[in-house]
Amino acid sequence: MLYAINLHSDQVRKGTDVPYVSHLLAVSALVMEDGGDEDEVIAALLHDAPEDQGGRDTLEEIRDLFGEKVAEIVDGCTDTYQNPKPPWRHRKESYIERIIHTYRERIIKEKYSYVASLDEIRENDYNLNIPRYVDTFEEEEPVDLLVVSNDLKELAIDMKETDVIITDYCKQVIPLWYECR
């Protein structure tokens, strides 16, 4: 979340003073409420990053920081890498054309599109729910609980040390604050 906030820190919603990050948080909330996994929620937070904040370089940084799945989703949501961006209407029409082209040409693209046969559709009782045909599932590596436990123990030690340092700073700063009043 901090990465998204930092990328968009100078942006506001068009015609308002509302920080742009409010839109990113709203989109990620919708993804969470719909059962999205961690990668999908991260991608929701970052879905506008390449087109608003650095283009393909930003996409590659997202790939390095958050992995291939997040980068693929963000790339799929990005309607332009041009800077400055073309007008809004042109970008949206081009984005829709990409979807229509994929449909018309019957392009099969993993995790994006699939051409189902009539027999497959019949076998699924004519249910056209996309997840029945396009598998977006990504197997996650198993969590090593021993490693996590050790990491938490190290963090607890670090936190205690940090608390001591902060307490010392407070003891030094608070008397100065009272003197300045």
C-alpha positions as CSV (number, residue, x, y, z in Angstrom):
1,M,0.0,0.0,0.0
2,L,2.9,2.3,0.8
3,Y,4.3,1.8,-2.6
4,A,1.0,2.9,-4.3
5,I,0.7,5.9,-1.9
6,N,4.2,7.0,-2.7
7,L,3.7,6.6,-6.5
8,H,0.5,8.7,-6.5
9,S,1.2,11.0,-3.6
10,D,1.0,14.2,-5.7
11,Q,-2.1,13.2,-7.6
12,V,-5.7,14.2,-6.8
13,R,-9.0,13.0,-8.4
14,K,-9.9,15.0,-11.5
15,G,-11.6,18.3,-10.6
16,T,-11.3,17.8,-6.8
17,D,-8.8,18.0,-3.9
18,V,-9.4,14.4,-3.0
19,P,-6.2,12.4,-2.9
20,Y,-6.0,9.9,-5.8
21,V,-5.1,7.1,-3.4
22,S,-8.8,7.1,-2.4
23,H,-9.7,5.7,-5.8
24,L,-7.0,3.0,-5.5
25,L,-8.2,2.0,-2.0
26,A,-11.8,1.8,-3.2
27,V,-10.9,-0.4,-6.1
28,S,-8.8,-2.7,-3.9
29,A,-11.7,-2.9,-1.4
30,L,-14.0,-4.0,-4.2
31,V,-11.5,-6.7,-5.1
32,M,-11.2,-7.9,-1.5
33,E,-15.0,-7.9,-1.0
34,D,-15.3,-10.0,-4.2
35,G,-12.9,-12.6,-2.8
36,G,-9.8,-11.5,-4.6
37,D,-6.5,-13.0,-3.5
38,E,-3.5,-11.0,-2.2
39,D,-2.0,-10.6,-5.7
40,E,-5.3,-9.3,-7.1
41,V,-5.7,-6.8,-4.3
42,I,-2.1,-5.6,-4.8
43,A,-2.8,-5.3,-8.5
44,A,-5.9,-3.3,-7.7
45,L,-3.8,-0.8,-5.7
46,L,-1.3,-0.5,-8.5
47,H,-3.7,-0.7,-11.5
48,D,-3.1,2.9,-12.6
49,A,0.6,3.1,-11.7
50,P,2.2,2.5,-15.2
51,E,0.0,4.9,-17.1
52,D,0.1,7.6,-14.4
53,Q,3.6,7.2,-13.0
54,G,6.4,6.1,-15.2
55,G,5.1,3.7,-17.9
56,R,6.9,0.4,-18.7
57,D,9.7,1.2,-16.2
58,T,7.1,1.3,-13.4
59,L,5.5,-1.9,-14.7
60,E,8.9,-3.6,-14.5
61,E,9.5,-2.3,-11.0
62,I,6.1,-3.7,-10.0
63,R,7.1,-7.1,-11.6
64,D,10.4,-7.1,-9.5
65,L,8.7,-6.1,-6.3
66,F,5.4,-8.0,-6.5
67,G,5.8,-10.8,-9.0
68,E,4.6,-11.9,-12.4
69,K,0.9,-12.3,-11.6
70,V,0.6,-8.8,-10.2
71,A,2.5,-7.3,-13.2
72,E,0.3,-9.2,-15.7
73,I,-2.9,-8.0,-14.0
74,V,-1.6,-4.4,-13.9
75,D,-0.5,-4.6,-17.6
76,G,-4.0,-5.9,-18.5
77,C,-5.5,-2.8,-16.8
78,T,-3.2,-0.4,-18.4
79,D,-4.7,1.3,-21.4
80,T,-1.6,3.3,-22.4
81,Y,2.1,3.6,-21.8
82,Q,2.3,6.9,-23.8
83,N,3.5,10.1,-22.0
84,P,1.7,12.4,-22.2
85,K,-1.4,10.2,-22.2
86,P,-3.7,10.4,-25.2
87,P,-7.2,11.8,-24.5
88,W,-9.4,9.7,-22.2
89,R,-11.9,8.7,-24.8
90,H,-9.3,7.5,-27.3
91,R,-7.6,5.4,-24.6
92,K,-10.8,3.7,-23.5
93,E,-11.9,3.0,-27.1
94,S,-8.5,1.4,-27.8
95,Y,-8.8,-0.7,-24.7
96,I,-12.2,-1.9,-25.7
97,E,-10.9,-2.6,-29.2
98,R,-8.2,-4.8,-27.7
99,I,-10.9,-6.9,-26.0
100,I,-13.1,-7.0,-29.1
101,H,-10.0,-8.0,-31.2
102,T,-9.3,-10.9,-28.8
103,Y,-12.9,-12.0,-29.1
104,R,-13.2,-11.7,-32.9
105,E,-9.9,-13.4,-33.6
106,R,-10.7,-16.1,-31.1
107,I,-7.3,-15.5,-29.4
108,I,-6.5,-17.8,-26.5
109,K,-4.3,-16.1,-23.9
110,E,-3.6,-17.7,-20.6
111,K,-5.4,-16.1,-17.7
112,Y,-7.1,-13.6,-20.1
113,S,-9.2,-15.3,-22.7
114,Y,-10.4,-18.8,-23.8
115,V,-12.4,-20.1,-26.7
116,A,-14.9,-22.6,-25.3
117,S,-16.6,-25.1,-27.5
118,L,-20.3,-25.5,-27.6
119,D,-19.8,-28.9,-26.0
120,E,-17.9,-27.3,-23.1
121,I,-20.6,-24.7,-22.6
122,R,-23.3,-27.4,-22.7
123,E,-21.3,-29.5,-20.1
124,N,-21.4,-26.4,-17.8
125,D,-25.2,-26.1,-18.2
126,Y,-24.7,-23.1,-20.4
127,N,-23.1,-21.2,-17.5
128,L,-20.9,-18.5,-19.1
129,N,-19.3,-17.5,-15.8
130,I,-15.7,-16.7,-16.9
131,P,-13.9,-18.6,-14.1
132,R,-15.3,-21.8,-15.5
133,Y,-13.3,-21.3,-18.6
134,V,-10.4,-18.9,-17.8
135,D,-8.3,-20.2,-14.9
136,T,-6.6,-17.3,-13.1
137,F,-5.5,-19.4,-10.1
138,E,-1.9,-19.2,-9.1
139,E,-0.5,-21.9,-6.9
140,E,1.2,-20.2,-3.9
141,E,4.3,-21.6,-2.3
142,P,3.7,-23.3,1.0
143,V,4.5,-21.2,4.1
144,D,7.3,-22.5,6.3
145,L,5.9,-21.9,9.8
146,L,9.3,-22.4,11.4
147,V,10.8,-19.6,9.3
148,V,7.8,-17.3,10.0
149,S,8.1,-18.1,13.8
150,N,11.8,-17.3,13.8
151,D,11.2,-14.1,11.8
152,L,8.5,-13.0,14.4
153,K,10.9,-13.7,17.2
154,E,13.6,-11.5,15.6
155,L,11.1,-8.8,15.0
156,A,10.0,-8.8,18.6
157,I,13.7,-8.4,19.7
158,D,14.1,-5.6,17.2
159,M,10.9,-3.9,18.5
160,K,12.1,-4.0,22.0
161,E,15.5,-2.4,21.0
162,T,13.6,0.2,19.0
163,D,11.3,1.0,21.9
164,V,14.3,1.7,24.1
165,I,15.8,4.1,21.5
166,I,12.5,5.9,21.1
167,T,12.0,6.2,24.8
168,D,15.5,7.7,25.1
169,Y,14.6,10.2,22.3
170,C,11.4,11.1,24.0
171,K,13.2,11.7,27.3
172,Q,15.5,14.1,25.5
173,V,12.9,15.9,23.3
174,I,9.9,16.3,25.7
175,P,11.8,18.6,28.2
176,L,13.0,20.7,25.2
177,W,9.4,20.9,24.0
178,Y,8.2,22.2,27.3
179,E,11.1,24.8,27.4
180,C,10.0,26.1,24.0
181,R,6.4,26.7,25.0
